[in-house]
Amino acid sequence: MLKGLQNFKEMARVQVNIGVTCQFWKDKWGVEILQNRFSQAFSFAKDKQVNVRKAFNIDNVIELFNLPLSQIAFQQARRYIKRWKHVTGMNWKRMYGHTQHKAPSTELEKHT
């Protein structure tokens, strides 16, 4: 049954709306499930059940992770930050009521 749910989650896309019922790491709310795409970074996630709204309302992306990160997790987190900057550049506040965020990769580098 759980295998079927995972297969369904990989095929279906979640509509985010305000983001409280959409899991940031485990639901497909973008192109792919972040847990699958960034598995090493996910392994350092502070809250593996965090919803999209909460994840986008943090002050800095570093707050999503337990530090220090492994080298692989760090590289994945940097790739995510590049995507994240692109998404937040689309003005999430206007679209979903979220605030704009700062996610400088130099801040992440301080914690590896």
N, C-alpha and C positions, 0 to 999 in steps of 0.2 A: 504494500500500500504506500509506504513512504517513497519507494522508488518511483511509483507512478506520480506522486506529488512533485518530486524533483523534476521528472520529465515534463510535467505540465508547466512548472515554474520556468523552465528553460524555453518553452515555446510561447507562453503567454506574456504579455507586457502589462504591468500594473499602471493604472492611471493614478498619478501622484496626488492630484488635488492639493490639499493642505499638508499632506505628507505624514499624518499621524498613524495611518494604518499600513503604510508602506515601509518595509524594512530596508534600510540603507544598503546593507551588505548582501542580504539573502533574496531580495525580490528583483525581478527584471523590470526596472523603471526607466532604464536608459537603453543602450544598445545591447548590453549583456549584464549578467549577474556579477556584481563586483567581487563577491566571494570567490567565484570561479576564475575571473580574470586576474585578480590580485591576491592569490591564495596565501602567499607569504606575508603580505601586508595584513591580510585578514587575520592571520594567526597572532598578530600583535595587537589586534583591536581591543580596546578597553571594554566596549560594550558590543558584543556580536549581534545583539537584538535591536540596536538603536534604529529609530525610525528616521526617515528622510528629513523631516522637519527639524528634529533635534540635531542631526548631523550638520545641516546647513545653518543652524543658528549658533554654532560654536564660534568663538572668537578667532581660532586658528586651527587649521587642519591637524596640527600636531596633537591636539587634545583628543583625537580619535584613537591614538595609539599608546600602548605601554612602551616606554623607552628604557634602554636604547634599542634601536632596531637592528636586525641583522643586515648585512650588506644587500642581500636579495630583497628583503622587505623594504629597505631604504630606496632601492632602485624602482620598485613597484610603486611606492608611495610618491616618488617624484613624477613618475608617469601619470599617476592619478591626479596629482596637483596640476599638471599641464591641462588635463581634461577638465578639471574642476574650475580652473581659471576661465576656460572657454565657456563653460556652462554658466558660471556666475556672471560672466560678461554679458550674458543674455538678459540680465536684470531679473533675477529670481524674486526680488522683493515685489516687483510689479506683477510678475506672473503668479506667485504663490504666497505672497505676504511674508517672505523671508527677508532677512537683512543681508546686505552685502558683506563680504568677508575678505580678510587679508589672508593669503596663504603663501608667503614668500618661501621659495625653496631654500633660501639661506637660513631661515629659521629652523627648518627641518634638519639641515646639515649640522646645526649646532648640537643636535640631540642624537647623533649616531656614534 
